[in-house]
Amino acid sequence: MNIDINIVLSKKKENKMDQTTDEMISFMQKISELEDQVNYYKALDSMKGYDSILGKLLYTRPDGVRICVSEARRLISNVSHWQFNRALDDEHVDNLEKIISENAYLEGSIDLLESKDGLCVVNGQHRVEALQRILNKDDTFKHDLIVNVHPVESFDCERANEIFRATNNIKNVETRDKPQEKIQNICKRIQSRYPHAVTENKSGKAKLHRMDLKELYNILQYNDECNDPNKTEDQLFQKFVDLNTKLSNTSYKDLLGRQTEKKDKMYDGACRENFYFGLLKDTKRNIEFAKHFNC
């Protein structure tokens, strides 16, 4: 049998080229897989210290406090106001809103408490409220914040009070603005007695006949009788119960005025949950409270 040597050599050459091509393809595939792995681990490394709410971790102090750069829109929708903080000053919030809107910056840091219940603002509540107003009006507004995150066992532990005192050490924080354990305990006892009527909301405000714990605390906080060291926790708690009992025996008209559908819902809720103090509007509520507690 005659074999053309040129054909054989050509076939061998083709086979070798095919094998080389296959090896090259396999090699390139491996290179691509390795590049994908490198990019994946680079991405993981860049995410170290990143939290979807708190943002980028800059530093962790020896005491466990984390310092982060947070996006305002991500952060503010996921935090609440500390229920034992001083009452918000609307005029101050208005001024801050104007400053931020006109200058697009905000000096200072925000201090948060972090517990199993989430995050709350212990210092910087006026700045947070001003930013919230701007975010509500402008969906394109962006702003970064420096945030100090303080881990605590709970929002009402003594450590939380210490952090408030340490972070609110400026002159305009008066003595009565500072958290007081006696008043905190009274609030918690009132909440325990009327569990469905005293709530804890992100906004610090409640609807219908209910009151938020922050609203209740602020009312007690700025009452002279509640700040009297000679008045015991038991005495003040009982005074509140007596006031609520008095209001429970007050007519619909004297409590709410002219009857409406919304007021009917409020009154029904108050009767159902035995909590009538929340039916009063702010001004009337403060007058009734002061009159009853100071008599």
C-alpha positions in Angstrom: 0.0 0.0 0.0 1.3 3.3 -1.0 1.1 6.1 1.6 1.7 9.7 0.8 4.1 10.9 3.4 3.1 14.5 2.8 -0.5 13.7 3.7 0.6 12.0 6.9 2.7 14.9 7.9 -0.1 17.4 7.2 -2.5 15.4 9.3 -0.1 15.3 12.2 0.4 19.0 11.9 -3.3 19.6 11.9 -3.8 17.4 15.0 -1.0 19.2 16.8 -2.5 22.6 16.0 -5.9 21.4 17.2 -4.4 20.1 20.4 -2.5 23.4 20.9 -5.7 25.3 20.2 -7.7 23.2 22.7 -4.9 23.7 25.3 -4.9 27.5 24.7 -8.7 27.6 25.1 -8.5 25.6 28.3 -5.7 27.8 29.6 -7.6 31.0 28.8 -10.7 29.6 30.6 -8.6 28.9 33.7 -7.2 32.5 33.5 -10.7 33.9 33.3 -11.8 31.8 36.3 -8.8 33.0 38.3 -9.6 36.6 37.4 -13.2 36.1 38.5 -12.0 34.7 41.8 -9.6 37.6 42.3 -12.3 40.1 41.6 -14.7 38.3 44.0 -12.2 38.4 46.9 -11.4 42.0 46.1 -15.0 42.8 46.4 -15.3 40.9 49.6 -12.3 42.7 51.0 -13.7 46.1 50.1 -16.9 45.2 51.9 -15.1 44.4 55.2 -16.3 46.8 57.9 -19.3 47.8 55.7 -22.9 47.8 57.1 -25.9 48.3 54.9 -27.4 50.8 57.4 -24.3 52.3 59.2 -22.1 52.4 56.1 -18.3 52.3 56.2 -16.5 51.5 59.4 -13.6 53.9 59.9 -12.4 52.8 63.3 -13.3 50.8 66.4 -12.3 52.5 69.7 -10.8 50.4 72.6 -14.2 50.8 74.4 -16.1 49.2 71.6 -17.5 52.4 70.1 -17.6 52.1 66.2 -17.0 55.3 64.1 -18.7 55.1 60.7 -19.4 57.2 57.7 -23.1 56.8 57.0 -25.4 57.9 54.2 -28.1 60.1 55.6 -31.0 58.4 53.7 -29.9 54.9 54.6 -29.3 55.8 58.3 -32.1 58.1 59.3 -35.0 55.9 58.1 -33.6 53.1 60.3 -33.1 55.0 63.6 -35.4 56.3 66.3 -35.1 59.1 68.8 -34.0 58.0 72.3 -37.2 58.1 74.4 -35.5 59.8 77.4 -33.9 62.6 75.4 -35.0 66.2 75.9 -38.0 67.5 73.9 -37.3 68.7 70.4 -37.0 72.4 69.8 -38.8 73.1 66.5 -37.2 76.5 66.0 -33.8 74.9 66.3 -34.8 72.2 63.8 -36.0 74.9 61.4 -32.7 76.8 61.6 -30.7 73.6 61.0 -32.9 72.6 58.1 -32.2 76.0 56.5 -28.4 75.8 57.1 -28.2 72.3 55.6 -30.4 73.1 52.6 -28.4 76.3 51.8 -24.9 75.0 52.5 -25.2 71.3 51.9 -23.1 70.4 54.9 -23.5 69.7 58.6 -20.8 69.9 61.2 -20.5 67.6 64.1 -21.2 63.9 64.6 -24.2 61.9 65.5 -24.2 59.5 68.5 -26.3 56.4 68.4 -27.1 53.7 71.0 -27.1 50.2 69.6 -28.9 47.4 71.3 -30.9 44.2 70.4 -33.8 46.6 69.7 -32.0 48.5 67.0 -30.5 52.0 66.8 -31.5 55.2 68.4 -30.2 58.8 68.5 -28.8 59.9 71.9 -27.0 63.0 70.6 -27.8 64.9 67.5 -31.6 64.5 67.5 -32.2 68.0 66.1 -29.7 67.4 63.2 -31.4 64.1 62.5 -34.9 65.7 62.5 -33.7 68.5 60.2 -32.2 66.0 57.8 -35.4 63.9 57.9 -37.4 66.9 56.8 -35.1 67.6 53.9 -35.1 63.9 52.8 -38.9 63.9 52.9 -38.9 66.8 50.4 -36.1 65.8 48.1 -35.5 62.3 46.9 -32.1 63.3 45.3 -30.6 64.8 48.4 -27.4 63.0 49.6 -25.4 63.7 52.7 -22.7 61.7 54.6 -22.6 61.7 58.4 -19.9 60.8 60.9 -21.6 58.5 63.4 -20.5 57.1 66.7 -22.2 53.8 67.5 -22.3 53.0 71.3 -23.2 49.4 72.2 -25.5 49.1 75.2 -27.5 46.3 76.8 -30.7 48.2 76.4 -31.9 51.8 75.7 -33.0 52.3 79.3 -29.9 51.0 81.1 -27.7 53.2 83.2 -24.9 53.0 80.6 -27.3 54.7 78.1 -27.7 57.6 80.6 -24.0 57.9 81.0 -23.5 58.1 77.2 -26.1 60.9 77.0 -24.3 62.9 79.8 -20.9 62.3 78.1 -22.1 63.3 74.6 -24.4 66.2 75.6 -21.8 68.0 77.7 -22.4 71.4 76.1 -23.7 74.5 78.1 -27.2 74.6 76.7 -28.1 71.2 78.2 -29.7 72.2 81.5 -29.9 70.0 84.6 -33.5 69.0 84.0 -32.7 68.1 80.3 -30.5 65.3 81.5 -32.0 61.8 82.0 -33.4 61.1 85.4 -33.8 57.6 86.7 -36.8 58.4 88.9 -38.7 59.8 85.9 -37.6 57.0 83.7 -38.9 54.4 86.2 -42.3 56.3 86.5 -42.6 56.2 82.7 -41.9 52.5 82.6 -44.5 51.8 85.3 -47.1 53.9 83.5 -46.3 51.9 80.3 -46.6 48.7 82.2 -50.1 49.7 83.6 -51.3 50.9 80.1 -49.3 48.6 77.7 -51.3 49.2 74.6 -51.7 53.0 75.1 -48.1 54.0 75.8 -46.1 53.1 72.7 -42.5 53.4 71.5 -42.4 54.8 67.9 -39.6 55.8 65.7 -41.0 59.3 65.4 -41.5 59.8 69.1 -45.2 60.5 68.6 -48.3 58.4 68.8 -51.8 58.5 67.2 -55.3 58.7 68.4 -55.7 58.3 72.2 -52.2 56.9 72.7 -49.0 58.6 73.8 -45.4 57.8 73.0 -43.0 57.0 75.8 -40.9 60.0 74.7 -43.9 62.4 74.9 -44.7 61.1 78.3 -41.2 61.4 79.6 -40.8 65.0 78.3 -44.0 66.0 80.1 -42.8 64.6 83.4 -39.3 65.9 82.8 -40.3 69.5 82.7 -42.7 69.5 85.7 -41.4 71.0 88.9 -43.1 68.4 91.1 -41.4 65.5 89.2 -38.1 67.2 89.7 -38.6 67.7 93.4 -36.2 65.3 95.2 -38.6 65.1 98.1 -41.3 63.5 95.9 -40.9 59.8 95.6 -41.4 57.6 92.6 -44.5 56.0 94.2 -46.1 59.3 94.9 -45.6 60.6 91.4 -46.8 57.4 89.8 -49.9 57.4 91.9 -50.5 61.1 91.0 -50.6 60.1 87.3 -52.9 57.2 87.9 -55.2 59.6 89.9 -55.2 62.1 87.0 -56.1 59.4 84.5 -58.9 58.2 86.8 -60.2 61.7 87.0 -60.2 62.0 83.2 -61.9 58.7 82.8 -64.9 60.2 84.7 -65.0 63.3 82.5 -67.6 63.7 79.8 -66.8 63.1 76.1 -67.6 66.8 75.4 -65.2 68.1 78.1 -62.5 65.9 76.9 -62.8 66.2 73.1 -65.4 68.9 72.4 -67.7 68.5 69.4 -68.3 64.9 68.3 -66.7 63.6 65.1 -65.9 60.2 63.6 -62.2 60.5 64.4 -62.9 61.6 68.0 -65.3 58.6 68.4 -62.4 56.3 67.5 -60.1 58.1 70.0 -62.7 57.9 72.8 -63.5 54.2 72.0 -59.8 53.4 72.2 -59.3 55.3 75.5 -62.3 53.4 77.0 -61.0 50.1 75.8 -57.4 50.6 77.1 -58.3 52.7 80.2 -56.0 55.5 79.1 -57.6 58.9 78.9 -54.6 61.3 79.3 -53.7 60.9 75.6 -57.1 62.3 74.5 -56.1 65.8 75.5 -54.5 68.1 73.0 -50.9 69.3 73.8 -51.8 72.6 75.5 -54.7 71.2 77.5 -52.7 68.2 78.4 -49.9 70.3 79.9 -52.3 72.5 81.8 -54.2 69.5 83.3 -50.9 67.8 84.1 -49.4 70.9 85.8 -52.7 71.7 87.7 -53.0 68.1 89.0 -49.4 67.5 89.9 -48.7 70.9 91.5 -51.8 71.0 93.7 
